[in-house]
């Protein structure tokens, strides 16, 4: 009986010891530390390996990567710091107490990306490639809608009529009024292309109609994230621009203007706030949008607004360099003045390839909380800076809590800007975007 009791106690003791060992800090860090990391040229990274006692470290290629240990006497732990000196690869290996193999990490040194950090308010006009169908109307005594009856759908894009490209609502109206029979419409629906034949109906005034509403462009105010002076390119917004009525992505191009903020509506739980702004057309056009992607809008720009030739560049952080803790966002609340506000990066998502919603940020700055209530519409694209690096951009607000929102890693935006082939697929997002659409009657019309 005693043997059985002692054996049971021994097994329980071993199980408790293993549980403690697996949950201890050094073992947890050993498991959580990735086997491979990227490091920009000329930068340093502290690996998440903090162990008590002596730790020996070695680099397989000291010309590329230098590795050293850092002892924190106050906490009684040793950390591993690696510095990059040349493009290439090296394996940083560690030994606990100088003889027990502990962790080996493959360090890949990549070229460093430097950009001018933005924060300026910009106005964008995005002309769709074709006309977006946003609704239908019944015409005449028959109350017919030829477009709806022909199974055209809200969100479809009318690209051509009778083989002629459409650039405006006026183009389509003229084609409809000049027609003597049915029209051939070339429709883009997602990635599909269709030919749909529609016969206009005549109203009481003798005018012909297809019975649908279409929009040719979307206009709004957002925030410049960065400017690349070497390639004269820019990235802004941090999220896809979708049509306000259909929610469909807009494929198109358009001009960029400087803008100024004329007022801010404070955000409240359940009711996101917004910046109110206007274009400063007196300065003239400052850029051209060439791509609308899930990571923002990108295009060409001769010089960033407000910098006036005084370009201050910051390195772009790799996702693995971003960490929880204090950071700052740059944005405009009054006029055209860029200000810095304190935030806290609360949560990070491990992403090996470009994806949205990379992090959760919480506003801690008393000034921003007082004036805006936190994150508001129009802040999309506001750069997030941490440890002297551009780490991300604000993209969305939590409707239930305006003090918190999503951000995207800056590296995904830079890669999409400099290497547009990285992301070609447009898709619909499942959270409210932060760019308010200031629409006027000239942007849409009935046909």
Secondary structure as a PSIPRED ss2 file (coil, helix, strand):
# PSIPRED VFORMAT (PSIPRED V4.0)

   1 X C   1.000  0.000  0.000
   2 X H   0.000  1.000  0.000
   3 X H   0.000  1.000  0.000
   4 X H   0.000  1.000  0.000
   5 X H   0.000  1.000  0.000
   6 X H   0.000  1.000  0.000
   7 X H   0.000  1.000  0.000
   8 X H   0.000  1.000  0.000
   9 X H   0.000  1.000  0.000
  10 X H   0.000  1.000  0.000
  11 X H   0.000  1.000  0.000
  12 X H   0.000  1.000  0.000
  13 X H   0.000  1.000  0.000
  14 X H   0.000  1.000  0.000
  15 X H   0.000  1.000  0.000
  16 X H   0.000  1.000  0.000
  17 X H   0.000  1.000  0.000
  18 X H   0.000  1.000  0.000
  19 X H   0.000  1.000  0.000
  20 X H   0.000  1.000  0.000
  21 X H   0.000  1.000  0.000
  22 X H   0.000  1.000  0.000
  23 X H   0.000  1.000  0.000
  24 X C   1.000  0.000  0.000
  25 X H   0.000  1.000  0.000
  26 X H   0.000  1.000  0.000
  27 X H   0.000  1.000  0.000
  28 X H   0.000  1.000  0.000
  29 X H   0.000  1.000  0.000
  30 X H   0.000  1.000  0.000
  31 X H   0.000  1.000  0.000
  32 X H   0.000  1.000  0.000
  33 X C   1.000  0.000  0.000
  34 X C   1.000  0.000  0.000
  35 X C   1.000  0.000  0.000
  36 X E   0.000  0.000  1.000
  37 X E   0.000  0.000  1.000
  38 X E   0.000  0.000  1.000
  39 X E   0.000  0.000  1.000
  40 X E   0.000  0.000  1.000
  41 X C   1.000  0.000  0.000
  42 X C   1.000  0.000  0.000
  43 X C   1.000  0.000  0.000
  44 X E   0.000  0.000  1.000
  45 X E   0.000  0.000  1.000
  46 X E   0.000  0.000  1.000
  47 X E   0.000  0.000  1.000
  48 X E   0.000  0.000  1.000
  49 X E   0.000  0.000  1.000
  50 X E   0.000  0.000  1.000
  51 X E   0.000  0.000  1.000
  52 X E   0.000  0.000  1.000
  53 X C   1.000  0.000  0.000
  54 X C   1.000  0.000  0.000
  55 X E   0.000  0.000  1.000
  56 X E   0.000  0.000  1.000
  57 X E   0.000  0.000  1.000
  58 X E   0.000  0.000  1.000
  59 X E   0.000  0.000  1.000
  60 X C   1.000  0.000  0.000
  61 X C   1.000  0.000  0.000
  62 X C   1.000  0.000  0.000
  63 X C   1.000  0.000  0.000
  64 X C   1.000  0.000  0.000
  65 X E   0.000  0.000  1.000
  66 X E   0.000  0.000  1.000
  67 X E   0.000  0.000  1.000
  68 X E   0.000  0.000  1.000
  69 X E   0.000  0.000  1.000
  70 X E   0.000  0.000  1.000
  71 X E   0.000  0.000  1.000
  72 X E   0.000  0.000  1.000
  73 X C   1.000  0.000  0.000
  74 X C   1.000  0.000  0.000
  75 X C   1.000  0.000  0.000
  76 X C   1.000  0.000  0.000
  77 X E   0.000  0.000  1.000
  78 X E   0.000  0.000  1.000
  79 X E   0.000  0.000  1.000
  80 X E   0.000  0.000  1.000
  81 X E   0.000  0.000  1.000
  82 X E   0.000  0.000  1.000
  83 X E   0.000  0.000  1.000
  84 X E   0.000  0.000  1.000
  85 X C   1.000  0.000  0.000
  86 X C   1.000  0.000  0.000
  87 X C   1.000  0.000  0.000
  88 X E   0.000  0.000  1.000
  89 X E   0.000  0.000  1.000
  90 X E   0.000  0.000  1.000
  91 X E   0.000  0.000  1.000
  92 X E   0.000  0.000  1.000
  93 X E   0.000  0.000  1.000
  94 X E   0.000  0.000  1.000
  95 X E   0.000  0.000  1.000
  96 X E   0.000  0.000  1.000
  97 X C   1.000  0.000  0.000
  98 X C   1.000  0.000  0.000
  99 X C   1.000  0.000  0.000
 100 X E   0.000  0.000  1.000
 101 X E   0.000  0.000  1.000
 102 X E   0.000  0.000  1.000
 103 X E   0.000  0.000  1.000
 104 X E   0.000  0.000  1.000
 105 X E   0.000  0.000  1.000
 106 X E   0.000  0.000  1.000
 107 X E   0.000  0.000  1.000
 108 X E   0.000  0.000  1.000
 109 X E   0.000  0.000  1.000
 110 X E   0.000  0.000  1.000
 111 X C   1.000  0.000  0.000
 112 X C   1.000  0.000  0.000
 113 X C   1.000  0.000  0.000
 114 X E   0.000  0.000  1.000
 115 X E   0.000  0.000  1.000
 116 X E   0.000  0.000  1.000
 117 X E   0.000  0.000  1.000
 118 X C   1.000  0.000  0.000
 119 X C   1.000  0.000  0.000
 120 X C   1.000  0.000  0.000
 121 X E   0.000  0.000  1.000
 122 X E   0.000  0.000  1.000
 123 X E   0.000  0.000  1.000
 124 X E   0.000  0.000  1.000
 125 X E   0.000  0.000  1.000
 126 X E   0.000  0.000  1.000
 127 X E   0.000  0.000  1.000
 128 X E   0.000  0.000  1.000
 129 X E   0.000  0.000  1.000
 130 X E   0.000  0.000  1.000
 131 X E   0.000  0.000  1.000
 132 X E   0.000  0.000  1.000
 133 X E   0.000  0.000  1.000
 134 X E   0.000  0.000  1.000
 135 X E   0.000  0.000  1.000
 136 X E   0.000  0.000  1.000
 137 X C   1.000  0.000  0.000
 138 X C   1.000  0.000  0.000
 139 X E   0.000  0.000  1.000
 140 X C   1.000  0.000  0.000
 141 X C   1.000  0.000  0.000
 142 X C   1.000  0.000  0.000
 143 X C   1.000  0.000  0.000
 144 X E   0.000  0.000  1.000
 145 X C   1.000  0.000  0.000
 146 X H   0.000  1.000  0.000
 147 X H   0.000  1.000  0.000
 148 X H   0.000  1.000  0.000
 149 X H   0.000  1.000  0.000
 150 X C   1.000  0.000  0.000
 151 X C   1.000  0.000  0.000
 152 X C   1.000  0.000  0.000
 153 X C   1.000  0.000  0.000
 154 X C   1.000  0.000  0.000
 155 X C   1.000  0.000  0.000
 156 X C   1.000  0.000  0.000
 157 X E   0.000  0.000  1.000
 158 X E   0.000  0.000  1.000
 159 X E   0.000  0.000  1.000
 160 X E   0.000  0.000  1.000
 161 X E   0.000  0.000  1.000
 162 X C   1.000  0.000  0.000
 163 X C   1.000  0.000  0.000
 164 X E   0.000  0.000  1.000
 165 X E   0.000  0.000  1.000
 166 X C   1.000  0.000  0.000
 167 X C   1.000  0.000  0.000
 168 X C   1.000  0.000  0.000
 169 X H   0.000  1.000  0.000
 170 X H   0.000  1.000  0.000
 171 X H   0.000  1.000  0.000
 172 X H   0.000  1.000  0.000
 173 X H   0.000  1.000  0.000
 174 X H   0.000  1.000  0.000
 175 X H   0.000  1.000  0.000
 176 X H   0.000  1.000  0.000
 177 X H   0.000  1.000  0.000
 178 X C   1.000  0.000  0.000
 179 X C   1.000  0.000  0.000
 180 X C   1.000  0.000  0.000
 181 X C   1.000  0.000  0.000
 182 X E   0.000  0.000  1.000
 183 X E   0.000  0.000  1.000
 184 X E   0.000  0.000  1.000
 185 X E   0.000  0.000  1.000
 186 X E   0.000  0.000  1.000
 187 X E   0.000  0.000  1.000
 188 X E   0.000  0.000  1.000
 189 X E   0.000  0.000  1.000
 190 X C   1.000  0.000  0.000
 191 X C   1.000  0.000  0.000
 192 X E   0.000  0.000  1.000
 193 X E   0.000  0.000  1.000
 194 X E   0.000  0.000  1.000
 195 X E   0.000  0.000  1.000
 196 X E   0.000  0.000  1.000
 197 X E   0.000  0.000  1.000
 198 X E   0.000  0.000  1.000
 199 X E   0.000  0.000  1.000
 200 X C   1.000  0.000  0.000
 201 X E   0.000  0.000  1.000
 202 X E   0.000  0.000  1.000
 203 X C   1.000  0.000  0.000
 204 X C   1.000  0.000  0.000
 205 X C   1.000  0.000  0.000
 206 X C   1.000  0.000  0.000
 207 X C   1.000  0.000  0.000
 208 X E   0.000  0.000  1.000
 209 X E   0.000  0.000  1.000
 210 X C   1.000  0.000  0.000
 211 X C   1.000  0.000  0.000
 212 X E   0.000  0.000  1.000
 213 X E   0.000  0.000  1.000
 214 X E   0.000  0.000  1.000
 215 X E   0.000  0.000  1.000
 216 X E   0.000  0.000  1.000
 217 X E   0.000  0.000  1.000
 218 X E   0.000  0.000  1.000
 219 X E   0.000  0.000  1.000
 220 X E   0.000  0.000  1.000
 221 X E   0.000  0.000  1.000
 222 X E   0.000  0.000  1.000
 223 X E   0.000  0.000  1.000
 224 X E   0.000  0.000  1.000
 225 X E   0.000  0.000  1.000
 226 X E   0.000  0.000  1.000
 227 X E   0.000  0.000  1.000
 228 X E   0.000  0.000  1.000
 229 X C   1.000  0.000  0.000
 230 X C   1.000  0.000  0.000
 231 X C   1.000  0.000  0.000
 232 X C   1.000  0.000  0.000
 233 X E   0.000  0.000  1.000
 234 X E   0.000  0.000  1.000
 235 X E   0.000  0.000  1.000
 236 X E   0.000  0.000  1.000
 237 X C   1.000  0.000  0.000
 238 X C   1.000  0.000  0.000
 239 X C   1.000  0.000  0.000
 240 X C   1.000  0.000  0.000
 241 X C   1.000  0.000  0.000
 242 X E   0.000  0.000  1.000
 243 X C   1.000  0.000  0.000
 244 X C   1.000  0.000  0.000
 245 X C   1.000  0.000  0.000
 246 X C   1.000  0.000  0.000
 247 X C   1.000  0.000  0.000
 248 X C   1.000  0.000  0.000
 249 X E   0.000  0.000  1.000
 250 X C   1.000  0.000  0.000
 251 X C   1.000  0.000  0.000
 252 X E   0.000  0.000  1.000
 253 X E   0.000  0.000  1.000
 254 X E   0.000  0.000  1.000
 255 X E   0.000  0.000  1.000
 256 X E   0.000  0.000  1.000
 257 X E   0.000  0.000  1.000
 258 X E   0.000  0.000  1.000
 259 X E   0.000  0.000  1.000
 260 X E   0.000  0.000  1.000
 261 X E   0.000  0.000  1.000
 262 X E   0.000  0.000  1.000
 263 X E   0.000  0.000  1.000
 264 X E   0.000  0.000  1.000
 265 X E   0.000  0.000  1.000
 266 X C   1.000  0.000  0.000
 267 X C   1.000  0.000  0.000
 268 X E   0.000  0.000  1.000
 269 X C   1.000  0.000  0.000
 270 X C   1.000  0.000  0.000
 271 X E   0.000  0.000  1.000
 272 X C   1.000  0.000  0.000
 273 X C   1.000  0.000  0.000
 274 X E   0.000  0.000  1.000
 275 X E   0.000  0.000  1.000
 276 X E   0.000  0.000  1.000
 277 X E   0.000  0.000  1.000
 278 X E   0.000  0.000  1.000
 279 X E   0.000  0.000  1.000
 280 X C   1.000  0.000  0.000
 281 X C   1.000  0.000  0.000
 282 X C   1.000  0.000  0.000
 283 X C   1.000  0.000  0.000
 284 X C   1.000  0.000  0.000
 285 X E   0.000  0.000  1.000
 286 X E   0.000  0.000  1.000
 287 X E   0.000  0.000  1.000
 288 X E   0.000  0.000  1.000
 289 X E   0.000  0.000  1.000
 290 X E   0.000  0.000  1.000
 291 X E   0.000  0.000  1.000
 292 X E   0.000  0.000  1.000
 293 X E   0.000  0.000  1.000
 294 X C   1.000  0.000  0.000
 295 X C   1.000  0.000  0.000
 296 X E   0.000  0.000  1.000
 297 X E   0.000  0.000  1.000
 298 X E   0.000  0.000  1.000
 299 X E   0.000  0.000  1.000
 300 X E   0.000  0.000  1.000
 301 X E   0.000  0.000  1.000
 302 X C   1.000  0.000  0.000
 303 X C   1.000  0.000  0.000
 304 X C   1.000  0.000  0.000
 305 X C   1.000  0.000  0.000
 306 X C   1.000  0.000  0.000
 307 X C   1.000  0.000  0.000
 308 X C   1.000  0.000  0.000
 309 X C   1.000  0.000  0.000
 310 X C   1.000  0.000  0.000
 311 X C   1.000  0.000  0.000
 312 X C   1.000  0.000  0.000
 313 X E   0.000  0.000  1.000
 314 X E   0.000  0.000  1.000
 315 X E   0.000  0.000  1.000
 316 X E   0.000  0.000  1.000
 317 X C   1.000  0.000  0.000
 318 X C   1.000  0.000  0.000
 319 X H   0.000  1.000  0.000
 320 X H   0.000  1.000  0.000
 321 X H   0.000  1.000  0.000
 322 X C   1.000  0.000  0.000
 323 X C   1.000  0.000  0.000
 324 X C   1.000  0.000  0.000
 325 X E   0.000  0.000  1.000
 326 X E   0.000  0.000  1.000
 327 X E   0.000  0.000  1.000
 328 X E   0.000  0.000  1.000
 329 X E   0.000  0.000  1.000
 330 X E   0.000  0.000  1.000
 331 X E   0.000  0.000  1.000
 332 X E   0.000  0.000  1.000
 333 X E   0.000  0.000  1.000
 334 X E   0.000  0.000  1.000
 335 X E   0.000  0.000  1.000
 336 X C   1.000  0.000  0.000
 337 X E   0.000  0.000  1.000
 338 X E   0.000  0.000  1.000
 339 X E   0.000  0.000  1.000
 340 X E   0.000  0.000  1.000
 341 X E   0.000  0.000  1.000
 342 X E   0.000  0.000  1.000
 343 X E   0.000  0.000  1.000
 344 X E   0.000  0.000  1.000
 345 X E   0.000  0.000  1.000
 346 X E   0.000  0.000  1.000
 347 X E   0.000  0.000  1.000
 348 X E   0.000  0.000  1.000
 349 X C   1.000  0.000  0.000
 350 X C   1.000  0.000  0.000
 351 X C   1.000  0.000  0.000
 352 X C   1.000  0.000  0.000
 353 X C   1.000  0.000  0.000
 354 X C   1.000  0.000  0.000
 355 X C   1.000  0.000  0.000
 356 X C   1.000  0.000  0.000
 357 X C   1.000  0.000  0.000
 358 X C   1.000  0.000  0.000
 359 X E   0.000  0.000  1.000
 360 X E   0.000  0.000  1.000
 361 X E   0.000  0.000  1.000
 362 X E   0.000  0.000  1.000
 363 X E   0.000  0.000  1.000
 364 X C   1.000  0.000  0.000
 365 X C   1.000  0.000  0.000
 366 X H   0.000  1.000  0.000
 367 X H   0.000  1.000  0.000
 368 X H   0.000  1.000  0.000
 369 X H   0.000  1.000  0.000
 370 X H   0.000  1.000  0.000
 371 X H   0.000  1.000  0.000
 372 X H   0.000  1.000  0.000
 373 X C   1.000  0.000  0.000
 374 X C   1.000  0.000  0.000
 375 X C   1.000  0.000  0.000
 376 X C   1.000  0.000  0.000
 377 X E   0.000  0.000  1.000
 378 X C   1.000  0.000  0.000
 379 X C   1.000  0.000  0.000
 380 X C   1.000  0.000  0.000
 381 X C   1.000  0.000  0.000
 382 X C   1.000  0.000  0.000
 383 X E   0.000  0.000  1.000
 384 X E   0.000  0.000  1.000
 385 X E   0.000  0.000  1.000
 386 X E   0.000  0.000  1.000
 387 X C   1.000  0.000  0.000
 388 X C   1.000  0.000  0.000
 389 X E   0.000  0.000  1.000
 390 X E   0.000  0.000  1.000
 391 X E   0.000  0.000  1.000
 392 X E   0.000  0.000  1.000
 393 X E   0.000  0.000  1.000
 394 X E   0.000  0.000  1.000
 395 X E   0.000  0.000  1.000
 396 X E   0.000  0.000  1.000
 397 X E   0.000  0.000  1.000
 398 X E   0.000  0.000  1.000
 399 X C   1.000  0.000  0.000
 400 X C   1.000  0.000  0.000
 401 X E   0.000  0.000  1.000
 402 X E   0.000  0.000  1.000
 403 X E   0.000  0.000  1.000
 404 X E   0.000  0.000  1.000
 405 X E   0.000  0.000  1.000
 406 X E   0.000  0.000  1.000
 407 X E   0.000  0.000  1.000
 408 X E   0.000  0.000  1.000
 409 X E   0.000  0.000  1.000
 410 X H   0.000  1.000  0.000
 411 X H   0.000  1.000  0.000
 412 X H   0.000  1.000  0.000
 413 X H   0.000  1.000  0.000
 414 X H   0.000  1.000  0.000
 415 X H   0.000  1.000  0.000
 416 X H   0.000  1.000  0.000
 417 X H   0.000  1.000  0.000
 418 X H   0.000  1.000  0.000
 419 X C   1.000  0.000  0.000
 420 X H   0.000  1.000  0.000
 421 X H   0.000  1.000  0.000
 422 X H   0.000  1.000  0.000
 423 X C   1.000  0.000  0.000
 424 X C   1.000  0.000  0.000
 425 X C   1.000  0.000  0.000
 426 X C   1.000  0.000  0.000
 427 X C   1.000  0.000  0.000
 428 X C   1.000  0.000  0.000
 429 X C   1.000  0.000  0.000
 430 X C   1.000  0.000  0.000
 431 X C   1.000  0.000  0.000
 432 X C   1.000  0.000  0.000
 433 X C   1.000  0.000  0.000
 434 X C   1.000  0.000  0.000
 435 X C   1.000  0.000  0.000
 436 X C   1.000  0.000  0.000
 437 X E   0.000  0.000  1.000
 438 X C   1.000  0.000  0.000
 439 X C   1.000  0.000  0.000
 440 X C   1.000  0.000  0.000
 441 X H   0.000  1.000  0.000
 442 X H   0.000  1.000  0.000
 443 X H   0.000  1.000  0.000
 444 X E   0.000  0.000  1.000
 445 X E   0.000  0.000  1.000
 446 X E   0.000  0.000  1.000
 447 X C   1.000  0.000  0.000
